[in-house]
């Protein structure tokens, strides 16, 4: 795989991780809304299971954020090390 294609794949993964992070945040917000609504409803099953669900999703979000930070850093380092901006300019000139 050439350097530019590898960089583009790294960028794609970063964007997918950002999307995944946003999705997890939306799930946490939805769970919180259900928890608040259940304060009035008082359903025992929801009282029992929602806190655990919330914690698992929150743990996943923390893991995703950590991976995202790591991969984004590697992508930036790779870009700098391999002068990706110059490779992109050259590719544009060749087209």
C-alpha positions in Angstrom: 0.0 0.0 0.0 1.4 3.3 -1.0 1.8 6.1 1.6 -1.1 8.2 0.4 -3.5 5.3 0.4 -2.4 4.2 3.9 -2.9 7.8 5.1 -6.4 7.9 3.5 -7.3 4.6 5.2 -6.1 6.0 8.6 -8.2 9.1 8.1 -11.2 7.0 7.2 -10.8 5.0 10.4 -10.5 8.2 12.5 -13.8 9.5 11.0 -15.5 6.1 11.6 -14.3 6.2 15.2 -15.6 9.8 15.6 -19.0 8.7 14.3 -19.0 5.7 16.6 -18.1 8.0 19.6 -21.0 10.3 18.6 -23.4 7.4 18.4 -22.4 6.2 21.9 -22.9 9.7 23.2 -26.4 9.7 21.7 -27.1 6.3 23.3 -26.0 7.6 26.7 -28.4 10.6 26.3 -31.3 8.3 25.4 -30.6 6.1 28.3 -30.5 9.1 30.6 -33.9 10.3 29.3 -35.4 6.9 29.9 -34.0 6.9 33.4 -35.6 10.3 34.1 -38.9 9.2 32.6 -38.8 6.1 34.7 -38.6 8.2 37.9 -42.3 8.9 37.3 -43.2 5.5 35.9 -41.3 3.4 38.5 -40.8 0.3 36.5 -38.7 -2.2 38.5 -37.1 -3.8 35.4 -36.0 -0.4 34.1 -34.7 0.6 37.6 -32.7 -2.7 37.7 -31.2 -2.8 34.2 -30.8 0.8 33.1 -27.9 1.8 35.4 -25.9 -1.3 34.2 -26.6 -0.5 30.6 -25.6 3.1 31.1 -22.3 2.0 32.7 -21.5 -0.4 29.9 -22.1 2.2 27.2 -20.1 4.8 29.2 -17.2 2.3 29.4 -17.4 1.7 25.7 -17.4 5.4 25.1 -14.3 5.8 27.2 -12.5 3.0 25.2 -13.6 4.5 21.9 -12.3 7.9 22.9 -9.0 6.5 24.0 -8.6 4.5 20.7 -9.6 7.6 18.7 -7.0 9.8 20.4 -4.3 7.2 19.8 -5.2 6.6 16.1 -5.6 10.3 15.4 -2.2 10.9 16.9 -0.7 8.2 14.8 -2.4 9.6 11.7 -1.0 13.1 12.3 2.5 11.7 13.0 2.3 9.6 9.8 1.2 12.6 7.8 4.1 14.7 9.1 6.7 12.0 8.7 5.6 11.2 5.1 4.9 14.7 3.9 1.3 13.7 2.9 0.4 17.3 1.9 3.1 17.2 -0.8 2.0 13.8 -1.9 -1.6 15.0 -2.2 -0.5 18.1 -4.2 1.6 15.8 -6.5 -1.4 13.5 -7.0 -3.6 16.4 -7.9 -1.1 17.7 -10.5 -0.8 14.2 -12.0 -4.6 14.1 -12.7 
